[in-house]
């Protein structure tokens, strides 16, 4: 009956290998799902920055258009027409620069948050991989 023991042992090893393959597959699926969720969250953060930038630009144009005539007329009563227009142009440029800086900071913050999360996830995966039995040999 010695042959039965070796066949039984071979079956147990085969079962263990099959379970290991299933566990590895499941782990890979979970990790891929986590990465996908983080990527979608990052896209939403970038999207919010873009929408804010577009909204800021639109509001800026509408506000300046609505106020432009009133302010120009008021400035023309004090300054010559050319100088009044130059003063308004400088004010428009300053507002546009301020909105661009706010939008840039928002987009940079989203990019930094995404990069930090991806680096953290990569470190966790690497640490988990090195702790697994049969992982890569450690350098001495």
VMD Tcl script that draws the C-alpha trace (Angstrom):
set ca {
  {0.00 0.00 0.00}
  {3.03 2.25 -0.20}
  {1.99 3.40 -3.66}
  {-1.33 4.63 -2.26}
  {0.50 6.90 0.20}
  {2.58 8.50 -2.54}
  {-0.51 8.97 -4.72}
  {-2.34 10.48 -1.75}
  {0.59 12.79 -1.02}
  {0.72 13.80 -4.67}
  {-3.00 14.57 -4.57}
  {-2.57 16.73 -1.47}
  {0.27 18.62 -3.10}
  {-1.86 19.11 -6.21}
  {-4.75 20.37 -4.06}
  {-2.43 22.73 -2.21}
  {-1.06 24.04 -5.50}
  {-4.57 24.57 -6.83}
  {-5.59 26.46 -3.65}
  {-2.44 28.57 -3.88}
  {-3.24 29.42 -7.50}
  {-6.82 30.37 -6.54}
  {-5.62 32.50 -3.62}
  {-3.06 34.24 -5.82}
  {-5.68 34.92 -8.48}
  {-8.07 36.34 -5.90}
  {-5.36 38.54 -4.41}
  {-4.43 39.84 -7.86}
  {-8.09 40.62 -8.62}
  {-8.48 42.55 -5.37}
  {-5.31 44.55 -5.96}
  {-6.30 45.38 -9.53}
  {-9.72 46.49 -8.27}
  {-8.09 48.74 -5.67}
  {-5.83 50.31 -8.29}
  {-8.81 50.88 -10.60}
  {-10.77 52.56 -7.80}
  {-7.84 54.85 -7.01}
  {-7.38 55.72 -10.68}
  {-11.07 56.67 -10.96}
  {-10.82 58.80 -7.83}
  {-7.79 60.55 -9.30}
  {-9.64 61.25 -12.54}
  {-12.52 62.73 -10.56}
  {-10.10 65.01 -8.69}
  {-8.56 66.14 -11.98}
  {-12.03 66.57 -13.47}
  {-13.10 68.77 -10.56}
  {-10.07 70.99 -11.15}
  {-10.89 71.30 -14.84}
  {-14.52 72.11 -14.16}
  {-13.48 74.73 -11.63}
  {-11.10 76.25 -14.15}
  {-13.81 76.40 -16.83}
  {-16.33 77.84 -14.37}
  {-13.84 80.44 -13.19}
  {-13.14 81.50 -16.75}
  {-16.80 81.72 -17.67}
  {-17.73 83.67 -14.56}
  {-14.81 85.98 -15.08}
  {-15.80 86.76 -18.66}
  {-19.45 87.32 -17.77}
  {-18.66 89.47 -14.76}
  {-16.20 91.59 -16.69}
  {-18.56 91.98 -19.60}
  {-21.42 93.05 -17.33}
  {-19.31 95.48 -15.32}
  {-17.09 96.63 -18.15}
  {-19.42 99.21 -19.61}
  {-20.27 100.74 -16.25}
  {-16.69 100.95 -15.06}
  {-15.44 102.22 -18.41}
  {-18.01 104.99 -18.42}
  {-17.11 105.94 -14.83}
  {-13.37 105.90 -15.62}
  {-13.90 107.97 -18.76}
  {-15.39 110.71 -16.64}
  {-12.04 111.00 -14.80}
  {-9.45 109.73 -17.34}
  {-9.08 110.02 -21.07}
  {-10.74 107.13 -22.92}
  {-7.44 105.34 -23.78}
  {-6.13 105.42 -20.23}
  {-9.44 104.24 -18.81}
  {-9.35 101.24 -21.17}
  {-5.73 100.47 -20.17}
  {-6.63 100.53 -16.46}
  {-9.47 98.08 -17.10}
  {-7.20 95.82 -19.17}
  {-4.72 95.64 -16.29}
  {-7.51 94.76 -13.87}
  {-8.71 92.01 -16.21}
  {-5.21 90.59 -16.48}
  {-4.76 90.52 -12.70}
  {-8.06 88.69 -12.19}
  {-7.22 86.17 -14.89}
  {-3.81 85.48 -13.34}
  {-5.33 84.96 -9.90}
  {-7.86 82.45 -11.25}
  {-5.15 80.59 -13.16}
  {-3.02 80.28 -10.00}
  {-5.94 78.88 -8.02}
  {-6.72 76.35 -10.77}
  {-3.04 75.34 -11.07}
  {-2.81 74.75 -7.32}
  {-5.94 72.60 -7.37}
  {-4.64 70.45 -10.23}
  {-1.21 70.09 -8.61}
  {-2.80 69.04 -5.32}
  {-4.79 66.34 -7.13}
  {-1.67 65.10 -8.92}
  {0.35 65.00 -5.69}
  {-2.41 63.11 -3.87}
  {-2.60 60.55 -6.65}
  {1.17 60.08 -6.83}
  {1.38 59.67 -3.06}
  {-1.36 57.07 -3.03}
  {0.22 55.10 -5.87}
  {3.63 55.15 -4.17}
  {2.08 54.01 -0.89}
  {0.22 51.19 -2.65}
  {3.37 50.10 -4.50}
  {5.30 50.02 -1.22}
  {2.59 47.95 0.47}
  {2.53 45.48 -2.42}
  {6.30 45.20 -2.40}
  {6.35 44.61 1.36}
  {3.61 42.01 1.07}
  {5.46 40.30 -1.76}
  {8.69 40.07 0.26}
  {6.84 38.58 3.24}
  {5.22 35.83 1.17}
  {6.81 32.38 1.47}
  {8.76 31.58 -1.66}
  {9.13 35.28 -2.45}
  {12.26 36.63 -4.06}
  {15.48 35.92 -2.20}
  {16.70 38.76 -0.05}
  {20.13 40.16 -0.72}
  {22.67 39.62 2.05}
}
mol new
graphics top color blue
foreach p $ca { graphics top sphere $p radius 0.5 }
foreach p [lrange $ca 0 end-1] q [lrange $ca 1 end] { graphics top cylinder $p $q radius 0.2 }
display resetview
